[in-house]
């Protein structure tokens, strides 16, 4: 959700797409291009490069970050539902099986 400011400076604010964060932050135009459509606050954006991300396939919200080992390439994992889109906490724990060169989940 993007909240537009009606002031003359036209600053835009957004709510973080991390379902556990939900901070409101000032939106930069670079954020829209670099994050594949995800709106992440600066704190969560820092985690993307050093943590595995778990994302809901239904609503595209980031459900969780899992710390990656040093030297490990962060991977994006998916769950079918989350609490943000009528799922349960138990649904958030069932990662959709995918094959990655580094691991089979």
N, C-alpha and C positions, 0 to 999 in steps of 0.2 A: 504494500500500500504506500503510495507516495502522497505526502501532504504538501500542498503548495501554499506558499506564503503570498498574500495579496499585497505586500509592501512593494515599494519601488525597486528594491534590490533583487527581487525574484529568487531568493534562496529557497531551495527545496530540501525537505526533510523526509526521511524514510524510516520504517521500522525494520530492524534486523530480521532476516529470514531464518535465523537460528531459533528454533522453537523454545530453547532453554534460555535465551538471552532477551530478545524482544526490545532492546534499547532503541530509542529514537536518536537518529544521528543526522548531521548535515550531509547531504548527498552531493558528491562531485560528479561531473559529467564522465570522468574516466572510469568511475565505479560501474556504470551501466554497461560499458563495453568489455571491461576486463574480467568480469565475474560470471560470464555466461548467463546473464539475466538475474542472478542472485544478488540480493541487496544485503550485504553483510557489514556490520559496524566495524570500525577499525580494529577492535580487540579480536573479533572473530576472524577477520580477514588475515590477521597475523597467524592464526592457528592453521589456516588452509595449507600453508607451505611446509609445516612441520608435523601435522597430524593427519591421520586418515579421516575422511568425512563420511558420515552416514546421512543419506538424503532420502526423503520419501518420494516414491515414484508418482503418487497421486497428486500431492499438492506442491511438490518440489521444495518443501521446507527442509532445512538442515536439522536433523534430529540430534546428532551427537558428533563429537570429535573423539577419536581414539588416538592416543599418543603413538607415534611411530618410533621405531628404534633408530638410533643414529646410523646414518647411511642408507636407511630404507626409504624408498620412494613412496610418498603419500598416494593412497588409492581412494577412489570414491566408491563407497558401497551403497547399496540401496535396500530399503524396506518397502513393503507394499502399502502399508498404512501407518499413520502416526496419530498421536492424540490431537494433533492440530486439525486433522480431517476425518474425524469420527472413528479413528482406530483406538486401540488401548495401549497401555504401557507394555503389555506383553507383545503386541504387534511390533513395537519398536525394537524388540530384541531378536526378531526373526529376520536375519539378513537374507536377501534373495541370493541363491547360489549363482555365482558367476565364475568364469575361469579367467585368471590373470596369469601372465608369465611367471610371476613371483609366488603365486599361491592359488590354491583351489579352495574356495569358500563354499 
